[in-house]
Amino acid sequence: MPVYSEKKGKVTVIVIDRPEVRNAVNRPTAEALADAFRNFDADENACVAVLWGAHGNFCAGADLKAISSGIDFNRIEIQGDGPMGPSRMALSKPVIAAVSGHAVAGGLELAIWCDMRVVERSAVFGVFCRRWGVPLMDGGTVRLPRLIGLSRALDMILTGRPVGQRRPCPGVLPTGWLKMAGHVRRLRSLPPRLLSFHKYACAMIV
C-alpha cells in the first residue's frame, strides 16, 4: 500500500510508503492520501494527525515518471482533490508534518499545507521542480509566502535551491527541529491538553 494509517489514542499517523521513488506521489497515492485525511477528519476519536514519509524521506513531489508515461498521472482538474491529494482540503483538526529527508516540489507543498512542521536535521526543503520547468501547482505559491514572507519564498521558488540545516534560509519553514530520529514517536505522545484545543480557536479571537 502506498499510504497507510496508524492510530495511538487520539493521534492518527498517516504514512507515505513508496521508498523506490522517495515517496513521490502518483494518482493512486494522492487518492489514498485524500481518503486517509477524510477518514481522519470524520473520526470523532481522532484529534490530531501526523503526516510523514517512511524510509527517510518525506516526499519527493509528484511522480514525474508516472506523469511522463501517461499512467497514474496526478489529477489536475479544477474541482475536487488536488494533484497531491489532500492539499485543497480545509480540515477541522490540526495536521503536523514530521519531516525527514527530502520535502521538495509537491512534497514541500504537502508540508506547508500542514498546520505545523517538526523537522529532523536531515530535512531538505526546496522547489526542485523549478529545475525542470515544472511549476508549483498545488497551493505552494500561495502558502509559502504566507509562511516565510514574499522575499524568502521568491528565493526558493526562483532559484530552486535546497534549504535545510546545512544551507539555511532564516525563518524558513520548521516549527521545531529535532536533533535525532524518533520525531513520530514523540509526536504520538502529544500532551492531552494540546489535543483538546480546536484548530480554529485562534479564529475566535478578533
C-alpha positions in Angstrom: 0.0 0.0 0.0 1.4 3.4 -0.9 -0.3 5.0 2.1 -1.3 3.6 5.4 -2.5 4.9 8.7 -1.7 4.1 12.4 -3.6 5.3 15.4 -2.5 5.7 19.0 -5.0 7.2 21.3 -6.2 10.4 19.7 -3.2 10.7 17.3 -3.5 9.4 13.8 -0.3 8.9 11.8 -0.6 8.9 8.0 2.4 7.5 6.2 3.5 7.7 2.6 5.4 4.5 1.8 6.9 4.5 -1.7 10.6 4.2 -1.0 11.5 3.2 -4.5 10.6 6.8 -5.6 11.5 8.7 -2.4 7.8 8.8 -1.6 6.8 10.6 -4.8 3.1 10.8 -5.3 1.2 9.4 -8.3 -2.5 9.4 -8.7 -3.3 6.3 -6.6 -1.1 7.7 -3.8 -2.8 11.1 -4.0 -6.2 9.5 -3.8 -5.2 7.3 -0.9 -3.8 10.4 1.0 -7.0 12.3 0.4 -9.1 9.3 1.6 -6.9 8.9 4.7 -7.4 12.6 5.7 -11.1 12.4 5.1 -11.3 9.4 7.4 -9.2 11.2 10.0 -11.4 14.3 9.9 -14.6 12.3 10.2 -13.2 10.2 13.1 -14.7 11.7 16.3 -12.0 10.0 18.4 -9.1 11.5 16.5 -7.8 14.9 17.5 -4.6 15.4 15.5 -2.9 13.8 12.5 0.8 13.4 11.8 1.9 13.1 8.2 5.3 11.6 7.4 7.2 9.6 4.8 8.7 6.2 5.5 12.3 5.2 4.9 14.0 8.5 5.4 12.2 10.9 3.0 9.1 12.9 3.5 8.0 13.3 -0.1 9.9 14.0 -3.4 6.9 15.6 -5.0 4.7 14.3 -7.9 5.9 11.1 -9.6 7.3 12.6 -12.8 7.8 9.1 -14.3 4.1 8.4 -13.9 3.3 11.8 -15.5 5.5 11.2 -18.5 4.2 7.7 -19.0 0.6 8.9 -19.0 -0.2 6.1 -16.5 -1.4 7.0 -13.0 -0.6 10.7 -13.5 -1.8 13.2 -11.0 -5.2 14.7 -11.1 -5.3 18.3 -12.3 -9.0 19.1 -12.5 -10.1 22.5 -11.1 -12.7 20.9 -8.8 -12.2 18.2 -6.2 -8.9 16.9 -4.8 -5.6 18.5 -5.7 -2.7 16.9 -7.6 -1.0 15.8 -4.3 -4.3 14.6 -2.8 -5.4 16.5 0.4 -3.9 19.9 -0.5 -7.2 21.6 -1.2 -8.9 20.3 2.0 -9.7 22.5 4.9 -9.8 20.1 7.8 -11.4 20.8 11.2 -8.4 19.3 13.1 -4.7 20.1 13.1 -2.1 18.2 11.0 1.6 18.1 11.8 4.2 17.3 9.1 7.0 15.2 10.6 9.8 15.8 8.0 13.0 13.9 7.4 15.0 13.8 4.2 13.6 15.4 1.1 10.4 17.5 1.2 10.6 19.0 -2.2 8.4 20.2 -5.1 4.9 18.8 -4.3 6.3 17.3 -1.1 7.1 20.9 0.0 3.5 21.7 -0.8 2.2 18.9 1.4 4.5 20.0 4.2 3.3 23.6 4.1 -0.3 22.5 3.7 0.1 21.1 7.2 -0.5 23.4 10.2 2.9 22.7 11.8 6.2 21.2 10.8 8.5 19.3 13.1 11.8 18.6 11.3 14.8 16.2 11.6 18.2 17.6 10.9 18.3 15.6 7.7 15.4 17.5 6.2 15.8 19.4 2.9 13.1 21.7 1.5 13.1 23.0 -2.0 11.2 23.9 -5.1 13.2 21.4 -7.1 10.5 21.1 -9.8 11.7 24.6 -10.9 14.9 22.9 -12.3 12.8 21.1 -14.9 10.4 23.9 -15.7 7.6 22.4 -13.7 5.6 24.9 -11.6 4.3 24.6 -8.1 0.6 23.9 -8.8 -0.9 22.7 -5.6 -1.1 25.8 -3.4 2.6 26.3 -2.8 2.9 29.8 -4.4 0.2 31.0 -2.0 1.1 29.2 1.2 4.9 29.6 1.1 4.9 33.5 1.1 2.3 33.4 3.9 4.6 31.3 6.0 8.0 32.8 5.3 7.4 36.1 3.5 7.4 37.0 -0.1 11.1 37.7 -0.5 12.2 34.4 1.0 9.6 32.5 -0.9 10.8 34.0 -4.2 14.3 33.0 -3.2 13.2 29.4 -3.0 10.8 29.4 -6.0 13.0 31.3 -8.5 16.3 29.6 -7.7 15.2 26.0 -6.8 17.9 25.8 -4.3 17.8 23.4 -1.3 17.1 24.8 2.1 17.8 22.9 5.3 20.1 22.9 8.3 23.2 22.8 6.1 22.0 25.5 3.8 19.6 27.6 5.9 17.4 30.4 4.9 16.4 32.4 8.0 12.8 32.0 9.0 12.1 29.2 6.6 9.6 26.5 7.5 10.3 24.5 10.6 8.1 24.9 13.6 10.7 22.9 15.5 13.9 21.0 14.9 14.7 17.6 16.4 18.3 16.5 16.9 17.7 12.8 16.3 15.3 10.3 14.8 12.2 9.4 16.6 10.1 12.5 15.9 7.0 10.5 15.0 7.2 8.5 18.3 7.5 11.8 20.2 4.5 13.3 18.4 2.4 10.3 19.2 2.8 11.3 22.9 1.4 14.9 22.5 0.1 16.3 25.8 -3.6 15.7 26.3 -4.1 19.4 26.9 -2.9 20.2 23.3 -5.2 17.6 21.9 -8.2 19.3 23.5 -7.7 22.5 21.6 -9.8 23.2 18.5 -7.8 24.0 15.3 -9.7 27.2 14.7 -9.5 28.5 18.3 -7.3 31.4 17.1 -10.1 32.5 14.7 -12.4 33.1 17.6 -10.0 35.9 18.9 -10.7 39.0 17.0 
